Amino acid sequence: MCQYSSHDGFANPWHHTHLGSFAVGGAALVMTEATAVSPEGRITASDLGIWKDEHIDELQRINGFIHQQGAVAGIQLAHAGRKASHSEPWNGGAQIPIAAGGWEAVSASDIPFKEGTEKPAELDADGIGKVIEDFKQATYRAIKAGFKVIELHAAHGYLLHQFLSPLSNHRTDEYGGSFENRIRLLLRITDVVRAAWPQENALFVRLSATDWVPGGWDAEESVKLAGILKSHGVDLIDCSSGGIVPKAAIPVGPGYQVQFAEDIRKETGILTGAVGMITEPTQADDIIKTEKADIALLAREMLRDPHFPLRAAHVLGADVSWPQQYDRAKW
């Protein structure tokens, strides 16, 4: 969950407390927010970043604490594409035009996210090459910072999703048109990241399994892509949905995206993560027990209750270790 609390991409005491609280609270994996691989890839000027070596030290300190608590530190590498150059949600969340101090967004095609906003620049060959290199260099920095999991963010209408979806990709070159062309950028980034990333460390890809819009990216394409990503060394697909257009009819409800994780898992054999309004211990436990997914990934519920895993263990009758500083409060 984006915190929009950085200056020039740097982590700070907020991120130490925010991420550290989940490790203290019993989470097995603690994932950063969408972390920009370049300044132009930020959603807002307050996004967390990993586009320069100076970002490494603070991230390394946070990861050291996470690992001391027995959790695993992961990072979500992201590029906002046409969703870049916006104000923070509590400041309205609107696009900041270049003339008002924003920056030029880029995308698969020069199609704005919504009417009334500036068009992004369509990436040319050099621009695409830079994006690939940015992800590669971010991977090297993630290694130095001590992360053990990388997740490539190819969902929620951000740049890699913009190449996948026909709604945002109208290109006529090798990156547009056919399914094989639209997945090309994600595969090339996956390959350079996997080559740089230690084999013993896990590589996730987050997909929007469907755009929820006719003519957009759909669940069948997600299953097909997941199988290809598995052959490229991806370990797990984080199955989300939506985000490519501002108005989509999404049937939101408890566990509404779990079916995508189940279908991809059964059809391809790749590990999957389930997300989306998972709020109760028994709900998460059922997802794993019935083999709908291999892990349950929580976001908003963890913001509400950073100690959810410890509470879940109690509810489910599991005896897990607590931090010794908190042991006197154990149920």
Secondary structure, DSSP 8 states (H G I E B T S, - for coil): ------BTTB--HHHHHHHHHHHHTT-SEEEEEEEESSGGG-SBTT--B-SSGGGHHHHHHHHHHHHHTT-EEEEEEE--GGG-SB--GGGT--B--GGGT----EESSS--SSTTS---EE--HHHHHHHHHHHHHHHHHHHHHT-SEEEEEE-TTSHHHHHH-TTT----STTSSSHHHHTHHHHHHHHHHHHHS-TTSEEEEEEES--SSTTS--HHHHHHHHHHHHHTT--EEEEE---SSS-------TTTTHHHHHHHHHHH--EEEE-SS---HHHHHHHHHTTS-SEE--SHHHHH-TTHHHHHHHHTT------GGGGGG--
